[in-house]
Amino acid sequence: MTKQLSEKCCNPTITLIVPCEIKCQAVISGKVTSNGVCPVEGAKVCLSSSLPGIVNFDPNPTITDENGEYIW
């Protein structure tokens, strides 16, 4: 996180929205907020899997938009 982002973001909260079942492909989305309320724009969000080489995230990392939201 850049210095500019870290100064603006206190107590970051990351929300991850994952479908119940994923077959081959699915959209994973979420939101990064500061203090659970204010969206954090420009935050780098990285995902990893316990099954490397089998589960991939593209793009990875992704960057939050002006609403603090990201989509894979």
MDTraj code that builds the backbone (N, CA, C; nanometers):
import mdtraj as md
import numpy as np

residues = "MET THR LYS GLN LEU SER GLU LYS CYS CYS ASN PRO THR ILE THR LEU ILE VAL PRO CYS GLU ILE LYS CYS GLN ALA VAL ILE SER GLY LYS VAL THR SER ASN GLY VAL CYS PRO VAL GLU GLY ALA LYS VAL CYS LEU SER SER SER LEU PRO GLY ILE VAL ASN PHE ASP PRO ASN PRO THR ILE THR ASP GLU ASN GLY GLU TYR ILE TRP".split()
xyz = np.array([
    [0.0857, -0.1169, 0.0000],
    [0.0000, 0.0000, 0.0000],
    [0.0899, 0.1226, 0.0000],
    [0.0612, 0.2180, -0.0851],
    [0.1419, 0.3382, -0.0915],
    [0.1208, 0.4237, 0.0319],
    [0.2145, 0.5161, 0.0550],
    [0.2029, 0.6030, 0.1717],
    [0.0730, 0.6818, 0.1670],
    [0.0366, 0.7312, 0.0475],
    [-0.0865, 0.8093, 0.0337],
    [-0.2083, 0.7262, 0.0759],
    [-0.2155, 0.5999, 0.0332],
    [-0.3280, 0.5153, 0.0712],
    [-0.3257, 0.4843, 0.2198],
    [-0.2072, 0.4543, 0.2754],
    [-0.2013, 0.4167, 0.4159],
    [-0.2414, 0.5326, 0.5065],
    [-0.2167, 0.6570, 0.4658],
    [-0.2574, 0.7714, 0.5457],
    [-0.4092, 0.7877, 0.5456],
    [-0.4753, 0.7500, 0.4376],
    [-0.6197, 0.7661, 0.4256],
    [-0.6965, 0.6481, 0.4843],
    [-0.6339, 0.5334, 0.4939],
    [-0.7045, 0.4105, 0.5291],
    [-0.6741, 0.3682, 0.6727],
    [-0.7711, 0.3849, 0.7596],
    [-0.7580, 0.3395, 0.8971],
    [-0.8475, 0.2179, 0.9164],
    [-0.7958, 0.1162, 0.9821],
    [-0.8733, -0.0054, 1.0073],
    [-0.9384, -0.0587, 0.8804],
    [-0.8584, -0.0985, 0.7796],
    [-0.9175, -0.1462, 0.6542],
    [-0.9989, -0.2734, 0.6736],
    [-1.1096, -0.2822, 0.6000],
    [-1.1956, -0.3998, 0.5987],
    [-1.2049, -0.4476, 0.4556],
    [-1.1825, -0.5766, 0.4333],
    [-1.1927, -0.6332, 0.2999],
    [-1.3096, -0.7306, 0.2985],
    [-1.4038, -0.7058, 0.2081],
    [-1.5183, -0.7936, 0.1903],
    [-1.4944, -0.8762, 0.0651],
    [-1.5180, -1.0063, 0.0727],
    [-1.5013, -1.0965, -0.0402],
    [-1.6350, -1.1632, -0.0679],
    [-1.6820, -1.1525, -0.1924],
    [-1.8096, -1.2126, -0.2318],
    [-1.7786, -1.3248, -0.3308],
    [-1.8050, -1.4487, -0.2902],
    [-1.7729, -1.5661, -0.3710],
    [-1.9002, -1.6455, -0.3946],
    [-1.9232, -1.6912, -0.5190],
    [-2.0401, -1.7745, -0.5456],
    [-2.0354, -1.9030, -0.4632],
    [-2.1507, -1.9613, -0.4363],
    [-2.1581, -2.0860, -0.3583],
    [-2.0836, -2.1994, -0.4261],
    [-2.0931, -2.2062, -0.5570],
    [-2.0276, -2.3125, -0.6325],
    [-1.9581, -2.2526, -0.7530],
    [-1.8350, -2.2929, -0.7745],
    [-1.7582, -2.2442, -0.8891],
    [-1.7237, -2.3634, -0.9774],
    [-1.7653, -2.3564, -1.1034],
    [-1.7329, -2.4605, -1.2010],
    [-1.6565, -2.3938, -1.3150],
    [-1.5299, -2.4220, -1.3248],
    [-1.4402, -2.3698, -1.4280],
    [-1.4143, -2.2200, -1.4149],
    [-1.5187, -2.1386, -1.4096],
    [-1.5012, -1.9937, -1.3999],
    [-1.6104, -1.9347, -1.3120],
    [-1.5773, -1.8260, -1.2478],
    [-1.6766, -1.7526, -1.1694],
    [-1.6228, -1.6135, -1.1423],
    [-1.7123, -1.5228, -1.1093],
    [-1.6738, -1.3863, -1.0741],
    [-1.6620, -1.3780, -0.9229],
    [-1.5482, -1.3283, -0.8780],
    [-1.5260, -1.3014, -0.7366],
    [-1.5148, -1.1503, -0.7246],
    [-1.5885, -1.0941, -0.6324],
    [-1.5860, -0.9490, -0.6169],
    [-1.5813, -0.9141, -0.4693],
    [-1.5681, -0.7876, -0.4416],
    [-1.5660, -0.7438, -0.3035],
    [-1.5441, -0.5948, -0.2932],
    [-1.5146, -0.5508, -0.1725],
    [-1.4996, -0.4084, -0.1459],
    [-1.3982, -0.3887, -0.0343],
    [-1.3189, -0.2810, -0.0444],
    [-1.2248, -0.2425, 0.0604],
    [-1.2729, -0.1105, 0.1172],
    [-1.2932, -0.1082, 0.2488],
    [-1.3388, 0.0148, 0.3135],
    [-1.2455, 0.0514, 0.4292],
    [-1.2480, 0.1772, 0.4646],
    [-1.1742, 0.2273, 0.5795],
    [-1.2723, 0.2472, 0.6934],
    [-1.2387, 0.1933, 0.8096],
    [-1.3279, 0.1984, 0.9256],
    [-1.4643, 0.1373, 0.8956],
    [-1.4689, 0.0442, 0.7994],
    [-1.5922, -0.0257, 0.7666],
    [-1.6945, 0.0578, 0.6930],
    [-1.6589, 0.1825, 0.6554],
    [-1.7569, 0.2710, 0.5933],
    [-1.7054, 0.3334, 0.4638],
    [-1.5961, 0.4068, 0.4699],
    [-1.5454, 0.4846, 0.3556],
    [-1.4732, 0.3941, 0.2563],
    [-1.5092, 0.4014, 0.1269],
    [-1.4418, 0.3197, 0.0267],
    [-1.2957, 0.3616, 0.0115],
    [-1.2092, 0.2621, -0.0150],
    [-1.0670, 0.2884, -0.0370],
    [-1.0391, 0.2688, -0.1856],
    [-1.0072, 0.3768, -0.2546],
    [-0.9774, 0.3732, -0.3981],
    [-0.8292, 0.3460, -0.4190],
    [-0.7978, 0.2649, -0.5196],
    [-0.6592, 0.2408, -0.5579],
    [-0.5857, 0.1392, -0.4724],
    [-0.6574, 0.0617, -0.3906],
    [-0.5927, -0.0411, -0.3091],
    [-0.5637, -0.1645, -0.3945],
    [-0.4458, -0.2227, -0.3772],
    [-0.4094, -0.3444, -0.4487],
    [-0.4619, -0.4639, -0.3687],
    [-0.5424, -0.5487, -0.4337],
    [-0.5995, -0.6671, -0.3687],
    [-0.5445, -0.7899, -0.4401],
    [-0.4824, -0.8806, -0.3633],
    [-0.4242, -1.0034, -0.4179],
    [-0.4962, -1.1233, -0.3574],
    [-0.5242, -1.2229, -0.4393],
    [-0.5807, -1.3484, -0.3901],
    [-0.4811, -1.4606, -0.4153],
    [-0.4869, -1.5615, -0.3307],
    [-0.4061, -1.6808, -0.3514],
    [-0.4919, -1.8023, -0.3177],
    [-0.4428, -1.9180, -0.3560],
    [-0.5171, -2.0420, -0.3347],
    [-0.4267, -2.1464, -0.2709],
    [-0.4875, -2.2348, -0.1951],
    [-0.4122, -2.3473, -0.1405],
    [-0.3883, -2.4531, -0.2480],
    [-0.4444, -2.4309, -0.3680],
    [-0.4260, -2.5219, -0.4808],
    [-0.3570, -2.4480, -0.5955],
    [-0.2317, -2.4054, -0.5774],
    [-0.1645, -2.3299, -0.6836],
    [-0.1528, -2.4148, -0.8104],
    [-0.1682, -2.3497, -0.9233],
    [-0.1634, -2.4201, -1.0503],
    [-0.2969, -2.4772, -1.0920],
    [-0.3880, -2.4926, -0.9979],
    [-0.5217, -2.5422, -1.0289],
    [-0.6214, -2.4274, -1.0258],
    [-0.6102, -2.3419, -0.9248],
    [-0.6971, -2.2255, -0.9120],
    [-0.6148, -2.1009, -0.9438],
    [-0.6624, -2.0226, -1.0403],
    [-0.5927, -1.9011, -1.0812],
    [-0.6861, -1.7821, -1.0716],
    [-0.6290, -1.6663, -1.0476],
    [-0.7042, -1.5420, -1.0411],
    [-0.6470, -1.4476, -1.1453],
    [-0.7330, -1.3959, -1.2324],
    [-0.6858, -1.3104, -1.3407],
    [-0.7794, -1.1922, -1.3580],
    [-0.7334, -1.0701, -1.3406],
    [-0.5967, -1.0301, -1.3073],
    [-0.5690, -1.0479, -1.1586],
    [-0.4438, -1.0611, -1.1255],
    [-0.4042, -1.0719, -0.9854],
    [-0.2673, -1.0079, -0.9700],
    [-0.2566, -0.8969, -0.9041],
    [-0.3588, -0.8335, -0.8214],
    [-0.4569, -0.7523, -0.9051],
    [-0.5628, -0.7115, -0.8396],
    [-0.6582, -0.6185, -0.8994],
    [-0.6587, -0.4922, -0.8128],
    [-0.7077, -0.3834, -0.8674],
    [-0.7065, -0.2545, -0.7980],
    [-0.8493, -0.2074, -0.7751],
    [-0.8772, -0.1559, -0.6557],
    [-1.0128, -0.1084, -0.6261],
    [-1.0449, 0.0183, -0.7042],
    [-1.1726, 0.0341, -0.7375],
    [-1.2175, 0.1536, -0.8086],
    [-1.2551, 0.2638, -0.7094],
    [-1.3178, 0.3688, -0.7580],
    [-1.3529, 0.4845, -0.6727],
    [-1.4533, 0.4494, -0.5627],
    [-1.5228, 0.3351, -0.5780],
    [-1.6174, 0.2895, -0.4756],
    [-1.5556, 0.1864, -0.3816],
    [-1.4246, 0.1611, -0.3975],
    [-1.3566, 0.0614, -0.3165],
    [-1.3848, -0.0805, -0.3614],
    [-1.4466, -0.0982, -0.4783],
    [-1.4876, -0.2305, -0.5247],
    [-1.3854, -0.2898, -0.6205],
    [-1.3776, -0.4219, -0.6198],
    [-1.2893, -0.4929, -0.7124],
    [-1.3637, -0.6143, -0.7666],
    [-1.3194, -0.6618, -0.8849],
    [-1.3818, -0.7762, -0.9506],
    [-1.2717, -0.8614, -1.0126],
    [-1.2843, -0.9942, -0.9953],
    [-1.1987, -1.0888, -1.0666],
    [-1.2840, -1.1591, -1.1664],
])
top = md.Topology()
chain = top.add_chain()
for i, resn in enumerate(residues, 1):
    res = top.add_residue(resn, chain, resSeq=i)
    for name in ("N", "CA", "C"):
        top.add_atom(name, md.element.get_by_symbol(name[0]), res)
traj = md.Trajectory(xyz[None], top)
